[in-house]
Amino acid sequence: MADFIKINAADNVAVAIHDIEADSTVAVDGMNISLCDRIPAGHKFALRAMQAGEDVIKYGFPIGHLLSDVPQGGLVDHS
């Protein structure tokens, strides 16, 4: 069973299908990403390092803006 889903090629986040523990490694688009945080099911993690104010792209479209910097593999929180 997959750990996550990336919905669109333009997305800069992926969504955990089930809880994924911190320090787990997932392979996304040929990259191995080490998760720095525990990612609860249904929550997003960053596919690359991102800065506060940057658009969160899911479904190929912006769905919000980051509230703080997020490292690659970090839990994404946005408004």
Backbone as a chain_set.jsonl record, in Angstrom:
{"seq": "MADFIKINAADNVAVAIHDIEADSTVAVDGMNISLCDRIPAGHKFALRAMQAGEDVIKYGFPIGHLLSDVPQGGLVDHS", "coords": {"N": [[0.838, -1.175, 0.0], [0.505, 2.229, -0.771], [2.149, 5.045, 0.781], [1.475, 7.668, 0.493], [-0.14, 10.224, -1.529], [0.38, 11.957, -4.495], [-1.17, 14.385, -6.166], [-1.131, 15.974, -8.535], [1.198, 16.704, -11.134], [2.335, 19.228, -10.823], [2.217, 19.766, -8.134], [3.515, 20.825, -4.941], [3.396, 19.542, -2.616], [2.602, 16.457, -0.916], [0.112, 14.078, 0.098], [-0.414, 12.297, 3.05], [-1.519, 8.967, 3.197], [-1.922, 7.281, 5.267], [-0.944, 7.417, 8.748], [2.404, 8.527, 8.926], [5.523, 7.957, 10.221], [7.976, 10.169, 11.706], [11.262, 10.524, 10.372], [10.932, 8.536, 8.539], [11.416, 7.384, 5.18], [10.334, 8.361, 2.01], [9.703, 7.671, -1.423], [9.403, 9.89, -3.979], [8.604, 10.866, -7.14], [11.137, 9.985, -8.094], [12.821, 10.968, -6.145], [14.244, 10.554, -2.932], [12.749, 11.259, 0.021], [13.23, 12.287, 3.249], [11.24, 12.266, 6.026], [10.767, 14.845, 8.286], [8.995, 15.271, 10.284], [6.264, 13.728, 12.078], [3.694, 12.647, 10.035], [0.38, 12.956, 10.003], [-2.381, 10.923, 8.856], [-4.013, 12.115, 5.958], [-2.872, 14.599, 6.057], [-0.491, 17.032, 4.788], [2.831, 16.939, 3.364], [5.931, 18.597, 2.678], [7.42, 18.597, -0.512], [9.718, 19.768, -1.229], [12.056, 22.147, 0.157], [10.442, 24.969, 1.522], [9.303, 28.4, 1.749], [7.951, 30.75, 4.189], [4.869, 32.255, 3.358], [4.873, 31.364, 0.762], [3.078, 29.831, -1.956], [1.041, 26.979, -1.425], [0.797, 24.215, -3.357], [-1.608, 22.126, -4.561], [-3.523, 19.682, -6.221], [-2.671, 20.872, -8.493], [-3.103, 23.548, -8.259], [-2.93, 26.664, -6.374], [-3.644, 26.364, -2.932], [-3.457, 27.671, -0.608], [-1.331, 29.613, 1.62], [1.932, 29.315, 2.981], [2.468, 29.417, 6.499], [4.804, 29.462, 7.862], [8.351, 28.795, 7.393], [9.119, 25.67, 5.84], [10.855, 22.679, 5.942], [12.108, 20.359, 3.441], [10.16, 17.481, 3.435], [8.805, 18.166, 5.707], [5.936, 18.736, 7.859], [3.139, 20.354, 6.51], [1.589, 23.411, 7.119], [-0.903, 25.729, 6.54], [-2.604, 28.789, 5.57]], "CA": [[0.0, 0.0, 0.0], [1.26, 3.48, -0.837], [2.148, 5.872, 1.986], [1.051, 9.029, 0.184], [-0.607, 10.469, -2.89], [0.681, 13.246, -5.116], [-2.341, 14.464, -7.021], [-0.83, 16.601, -9.814], [2.643, 16.844, -11.343], [2.768, 20.562, -10.392], [2.084, 19.895, -6.678], [4.732, 20.902, -4.131], [3.098, 18.761, -1.42], [1.931, 15.171, -1.082], [-0.802, 13.828, 1.207], [-0.246, 10.98, 3.679], [-2.705, 8.114, 3.159], [-2.014, 6.805, 6.649], [0.101, 8.069, 9.545], [3.784, 8.189, 8.57], [6.381, 8.384, 11.328], [9.153, 10.996, 11.425], [12.469, 9.795, 9.971], [10.636, 7.593, 7.457], [11.806, 7.863, 3.86], [9.387, 8.043, 0.945], [10.212, 7.956, -2.765], [8.444, 10.696, -4.733], [9.152, 11.356, -8.41], [12.546, 9.647, -8.198], [13.579, 11.547, -5.029], [14.008, 9.987, -1.608], [12.492, 12.354, 0.951], [13.196, 11.897, 4.652], [10.238, 13.079, 6.714], [11.29, 15.407, 9.537], [7.896, 15.289, 11.244], [5.227, 12.712, 11.926], [2.668, 13.172, 9.139], [-0.875, 12.222, 10.218], [-3.184, 10.605, 7.666], [-4.782, 13.226, 5.425], [-2.103, 15.839, 6.126], [0.456, 17.24, 3.7], [4.245, 17.175, 3.637], [6.603, 19.357, 1.625], [8.269, 17.832, -1.422], [10.97, 20.522, -1.296], [12.079, 23.213, 1.156], [9.548, 26.06, 1.126], [9.401, 29.554, 2.637], [6.713, 31.384, 4.646], [4.217, 33.082, 2.347], [4.865, 30.672, -0.527], [1.859, 29.08, -2.254], [0.965, 25.521, -1.319], [0.177, 23.757, -4.602], [-2.241, 20.798, -4.49], [-4.446, 19.588, -7.36], [-2.126, 21.71, -9.54], [-3.511, 24.931, -8.014], [-2.652, 27.134, -5.012], [-4.742, 26.141, -1.986], [-3.169, 28.479, 0.577], [0.025, 30.138, 1.747], [2.616, 28.812, 4.169], [2.532, 30.311, 7.652], [6.205, 29.494, 8.279], [9.234, 27.984, 6.551], [8.961, 24.22, 5.997], [11.911, 21.955, 5.243], [11.672, 19.205, 2.657], [9.723, 16.393, 4.312], [8.139, 18.699, 6.89], [4.483, 18.875, 7.883], [2.739, 21.634, 5.927], [0.477, 24.116, 7.723], [-1.112, 26.924, 5.711], [-3.874, 29.485, 5.785]], "C": [[0.887, 1.245, 0.0], [1.127, 4.259, 0.467], [1.512, 7.238, 1.751], [0.454, 9.067, -1.212], [-0.161, 11.867, -3.297], [-0.332, 13.369, -6.237], [-2.024, 14.979, -8.424], [0.68, 16.784, -9.937], [3.175, 18.194, -10.852], [2.753, 20.732, -8.867], [3.442, 19.983, -5.99], [4.529, 20.242, -2.764], [2.521, 17.412, -1.839], [1.11, 14.949, 0.18], [-0.592, 12.412, 1.726], [-1.569, 10.218, 3.634], [-2.975, 7.513, 4.531], [-0.922, 7.516, 7.435], [1.477, 7.577, 9.091], [4.679, 8.779, 9.654], [7.532, 9.265, 10.836], [10.342, 10.074, 11.162], [12.198, 8.675, 8.98], [11.118, 8.218, 6.153], [10.773, 7.411, 2.848], [10.012, 8.416, -0.389], [9.115, 8.658, -3.551], [9.14, 11.205, -5.991], [10.655, 11.143, -8.518], [13.423, 10.249, -7.116], [13.251, 10.771, -3.761], [13.9, 11.14, -0.631], [12.387, 11.779, 2.353], [12.23, 12.837, 5.371], [10.774, 13.537, 8.065], [10.251, 15.386, 10.642], [7.036, 14.051, 11.05], [4.134, 13.352, 11.075], [1.387, 12.354, 9.363], [-1.601, 11.968, 8.892], [-4.008, 11.827, 7.26], [-4.055, 14.559, 5.459], [-1.019, 15.852, 5.052], [1.885, 17.354, 4.216], [4.888, 17.813, 2.409], [7.506, 18.451, 0.791], [9.614, 18.511, -1.652], [10.92, 21.564, -0.179], [11.26, 24.391, 0.63], [9.624, 27.171, 2.176], [8.022, 30.1, 3.009], [6.169, 32.298, 3.552], [4.11, 32.431, 0.982], [3.534, 29.928, -0.708], [2.049, 27.595, -1.995], [0.186, 25.066, -2.542], [-0.299, 22.317, -4.421], [-3.316, 20.797, -5.563], [-3.955, 20.444, -8.53], [-2.446, 23.188, -9.366], [-3.126, 25.356, -6.603], [-3.878, 26.92, -4.121], [-4.55, 26.956, -0.703], [-1.738, 28.943, 0.539], [0.638, 29.595, 3.024], [2.656, 29.868, 5.265], [3.96, 30.466, 8.153], [7.026, 28.662, 7.302], [9.01, 26.507, 6.864], [10.106, 23.538, 5.252], [11.324, 20.843, 4.371], [11.327, 18.078, 3.625], [9.028, 16.861, 5.579], [6.637, 18.746, 6.733], [4.11, 20.262, 7.406], [1.495, 22.157, 6.63], [0.316, 25.409, 6.922], [-2.421, 27.577, 6.089], [-4.554, 29.723, 4.455]], "O": [[1.901, 1.293, 0.697], [0.121, 4.15, 1.168], [1.062, 7.889, 2.694], [0.522, 8.099, -1.97], [-0.306, 12.829, -2.543], [-0.351, 12.55, -7.155], [-2.582, 14.483, -9.402], [1.361, 16.998, -8.935], [4.349, 18.295, -10.497], [3.232, 21.747, -8.362], [4.398, 19.317, -6.388], [5.369, 20.362, -1.872], [2.024, 17.245, -2.952], [1.379, 15.56, 1.215], [-0.591, 11.449, 0.959], [-2.616, 10.76, 3.99], [-4.123, 7.269, 4.901], [-0.057, 8.157, 6.839], [1.691, 6.381, 8.896], [4.593, 9.968, 9.961], [7.999, 9.128, 9.705], [10.399, 8.962, 11.688], [13.114, 7.939, 8.611], [11.214, 9.44, 6.041], [10.38, 6.245, 2.816], [10.771, 9.382, -0.47], [8.037, 8.104, -3.766], [10.154, 11.899, -5.906], [11.373, 12.028, -8.985], [14.641, 10.074, -7.145], [12.104, 10.378, -3.547], [14.844, 11.913, -0.467], [11.566, 10.901, 2.618], [12.39, 14.057, 5.327], [11.186, 12.719, 8.888], [10.599, 15.473, 11.82], [7.072, 13.408, 10.001], [3.697, 14.468, 11.358], [1.316, 11.193, 8.96], [-1.44, 12.721, 7.931], [-4.619, 12.486, 8.101], [-4.567, 15.553, 4.943], [-0.678, 14.815, 4.484], [2.127, 17.798, 5.338], [4.459, 17.606, 1.274], [8.259, 17.64, 1.33], [10.537, 17.909, -2.201], [9.85, 21.83, 0.369], [11.361, 24.766, -0.539], [9.962, 26.926, 3.334], [7.055, 29.943, 2.264], [6.923, 33.024, 2.903], [3.345, 32.888, 0.133], [2.941, 29.455, 0.262], [3.094, 27.027, -2.311], [-0.955, 25.481, -2.746], [0.494, 21.411, -4.163], [-3.959, 21.823, -5.789], [-4.717, 20.718, -9.457], [-2.103, 24.0, -10.226], [-3.006, 24.509, -5.718], [-5.002, 27.248, -4.502], [-5.4, 26.922, 0.187], [-1.015, 28.709, -0.43], [-0.05, 29.433, 4.032], [2.852, 31.054, 4.999], [4.299, 31.465, 8.787], [6.477, 27.919, 6.487], [8.744, 26.139, 8.008], [10.308, 23.789, 4.064], [10.175, 20.442, 4.554], [12.105, 17.759, 4.524], [8.694, 16.045, 6.437], [6.12, 18.791, 5.617], [4.7, 21.248, 7.847], [0.483, 21.463, 6.733], [1.299, 26.102, 6.659], [-3.236, 27.014, 6.819], [-5.642, 30.298, 4.411]]}, "num_chains": 1, "name": "protein.A"}
